[in-house]
Amino acid sequence: MNDKQTEIFFQIHQSLPREGPGSSESTKNAFLKMIDLPQNPNILDIGCGPGIQTFDLASLINGKITAIDNHPVYVDELKQKVFHKGLSDQIEVINADMFALDFLNTNFDIIWVEGAIYIIGFENGLKQWRPLLKLEGYLAASEITWLKPYPPDELKEFWNTGYPAMQNIEGNLQIIQNCKYKIIDYFVLPESSWWNDYYNPLEKRLQIMQKHYHDDAEALEVVNMAQFEIDLYRKYFDYYGYIFYIVQKLSN
Ligand SMILES: C[S@@+](CC[C@H](N)C(=O)[O-])C[C@H]1O[C@@H](n2cnc3c(N)ncnc32)[C@H](O)[C@@H]1O
């Protein structure tokens, strides 16, 4: 994507409720898998985006949440929302790069990554962020995963280009073990998690953008690519999905 197309991409994604599949119910389900947490656990929320899961987590704990994202608009908007909800003592929002989190001189009880670990790569994220976790700390990550073998060619081609490291469940469980975490649990996000707060509002936005940019080929390319991703899910949702993996660090 050139600079203009990156701008169109962010226009498409501006102020959507979520920036990836998810739901408050799934966030809570994943959180409840973590047992024997300290009374006030501190959480690092990586790739927080608009921050729905940040607020869901804040409603589940009394501890502090450090929410990081590298897109300044999401960071500023989330800071505003935190302020208006009166949660500035509980949630700190930082503009930071998930590839370079060494500056955080805290060890966290929980690392939370909804729909964002693919950016650094599942294996890389598990490895790089391990030192940021306390012993017996948990990491919860939702990750796009193949659910069925032999995907149709157009689907395989799309994800082989977009995310060639995408695994099936067994592959990710193996990675978790290789990275020295204990698998606590994992579950598939329901299809509604793709539609309600993500693809439905995104598709509405795309319809508006298609009209607005009808004679701008560069812009339309970005809009059509996003629509193509949605159409693929509509056709082939049984081949892939988001899995919430909940893992624990049991040794240093
Ligand atoms: C798919 S969205 C998920 C956002 C949010 N967790 C959600 O589920 O709505 C991925 C997020 O990662 C952020 N991101 C992308 N690259 C990043 C990086 N290098 N460091 C930190 N955040 C990044 C994006 O700005 C975006 O908010």
The ligand as an SDF file (V2000), in Angstrom:
LIG
                    3D

 27 29  0  0  0  0  0  0  0  0999 V2000
   -6.7660   -6.1390   14.5790 C   0  0  0  0  0  0  0  0  0  0  0  0
   -6.5390   -4.7540   15.6100 S   0  0  0  0  0  0  0  0  0  0  0  0
   -7.1490   -5.3200   17.1820 C   0  0  0  0  0  0  0  0  0  0  0  0
   -7.5030   -4.1850   18.0980 C   0  0  0  0  0  0  0  0  0  0  0  0
   -8.2470   -4.5500   19.3880 C   0  0  0  0  0  0  0  0  0  0  0  0
   -7.5020   -5.4290   20.2340 N   0  0  0  0  0  0  0  0  0  0  0  0
   -9.5850   -5.1650   19.0370 C   0  0  0  0  0  0  0  0  0  0  0  0
   -9.7260   -6.3960   19.1510 O   0  0  0  0  0  0  0  0  0  0  0  0
  -10.4820   -4.4070   18.6610 O   0  0  0  0  0  0  0  0  0  0  0  0
   -4.8010   -4.7190   15.8260 C   0  0  0  0  0  0  0  0  0  0  0  0
   -4.2960   -3.5080   16.6040 C   0  0  0  0  0  0  0  0  0  0  0  0
   -2.8780   -3.5600   16.6930 O   0  0  0  0  0  0  0  0  0  0  0  0
   -2.3580   -2.2660   16.4740 C   0  0  0  0  0  0  0  0  0  0  0  0
   -0.9730   -2.3960   15.9930 N   0  0  0  0  0  0  0  0  0  0  0  0
   -0.5400   -2.6910   14.7350 C   0  0  0  0  0  0  0  0  0  0  0  0
    0.8000   -2.7510   14.7090 N   0  0  0  0  0  0  0  0  0  0  0  0
    1.2250   -2.4730   15.9760 C   0  0  0  0  0  0  0  0  0  0  0  0
    2.5070   -2.3700   16.5830 C   0  0  0  0  0  0  0  0  0  0  0  0
    3.6180   -2.5880   15.8930 N   0  0  0  0  0  0  0  0  0  0  0  0
    2.5680   -2.0670   17.8890 N   0  0  0  0  0  0  0  0  0  0  0  0
    1.4330   -1.8390   18.6140 C   0  0  0  0  0  0  0  0  0  0  0  0
    0.1970   -1.9260   18.0970 N   0  0  0  0  0  0  0  0  0  0  0  0
    0.0900   -2.2450   16.7900 C   0  0  0  0  0  0  0  0  0  0  0  0
   -3.2930   -1.6210   15.4820 C   0  0  0  0  0  0  0  0  0  0  0  0
   -3.2020   -0.2060   15.5220 O   0  0  0  0  0  0  0  0  0  0  0  0
   -4.6320   -2.1710   15.9460 C   0  0  0  0  0  0  0  0  0  0  0  0
   -5.2220   -1.3320   16.9040 O   0  0  0  0  0  0  0  0  0  0  0  0
  1  2  1  0
  2  3  1  0
  2 10  1  0
  3  4  1  0
  4  5  1  0
  5  6  1  0
  5  7  1  0
  7  8  2  0
  7  9  1  0
 10 11  1  0
 11 12  1  0
 11 26  1  0
 12 13  1  0
 13 14  1  0
 13 24  1  0
 14 15  1  0
 14 23  1  0
 15 16  2  0
 16 17  1  0
 17 18  1  0
 17 23  2  0
 18 19  1  0
 18 20  2  0
 20 21  1  0
 21 22  2  0
 22 23  1  0
 24 25  1  0
 24 26  1  0
 26 27  1  0
M  CHG  2   2   1   9  -1
M  END
$$$$
